[in-house]
Amino acid sequence: MHAFPATAYLHILFANFLLEVRKDGPAARTHLQLAGKYSPSLVERYQVGGVREMSGRDEELGVVSLT
């Protein structure tokens, strides 16, 4: 994160890691908000939406991912 702090892609990737591996939804959402500050491309905006949807749905249902 320190080598490339101003890249939306890295924040999205780290948010996905936080959500899937560490099961930390609030921290993942924080990094998604940071990704939005760095003018993400169309594909990156789509990824942000997917991670946000996954984050909300998993926490809402209490689902534990097996991946």
C-alpha positions in Angstrom: 0.0 0.0 0.0 2.8 2.4 0.7 4.5 1.9 -2.7 1.4 2.8 -4.7 -0.9 4.8 -2.3 -2.9 6.6 -4.9 -4.2 3.8 -7.0 -7.9 2.7 -6.9 -7.0 -0.8 -8.0 -4.8 -1.5 -5.0 -7.5 -0.3 -2.6 -10.1 -2.5 -4.3 -7.8 -5.5 -4.1 -7.1 -4.9 -0.5 -10.8 -4.4 0.3 -11.5 -7.7 -1.3 -8.8 -9.4 0.8 -10.1 -7.8 4.0 -13.6 -9.0 3.2 -12.8 -12.6 2.0 -9.8 -13.5 4.2 -10.1 -11.4 7.3 -13.9 -11.2 7.4 -13.6 -7.4 8.2 -16.5 -5.7 6.4 -16.1 -2.2 7.9 -12.4 -2.0 7.0 -13.2 -3.3 3.5 -15.8 -0.5 3.0 -13.3 2.1 4.2 -10.9 1.0 1.5 -13.6 1.1 -1.1 -14.4 4.7 -0.1 -10.7 5.5 -0.5 -10.7 3.8 -3.9 -13.4 6.2 -5.0 -11.2 9.2 -4.3 -8.7 8.2 -7.0 -11.0 8.5 -10.0 -11.4 4.8 -10.8 -11.9 3.5 -14.3 -15.2 2.0 -15.5 -13.9 -1.5 -14.7 -12.7 -0.5 -11.2 -16.1 1.2 -10.4 -17.8 -2.1 -11.4 -15.4 -4.0 -9.0 -16.2 -1.5 -6.2 -19.9 -2.2 -6.7 -19.4 -5.9 -6.6 -17.4 -5.9 -3.5 -19.9 -3.6 -1.8 -22.8 -5.8 -2.7 -20.9 -8.9 -1.5 -20.0 -7.1 1.8 -23.5 -6.1 2.5 -25.1 -9.4 1.6 -22.7 -11.5 3.6 -23.0 -9.5 6.7 -26.8 -9.2 6.4 -27.2 -13.0 6.1 -24.4 -14.0 8.4 -22.8 -16.0 5.5 -19.3 -17.3 5.9 -17.5 -17.6 2.5 -15.7 -20.9 1.8 -13.2 -19.4 -0.6 
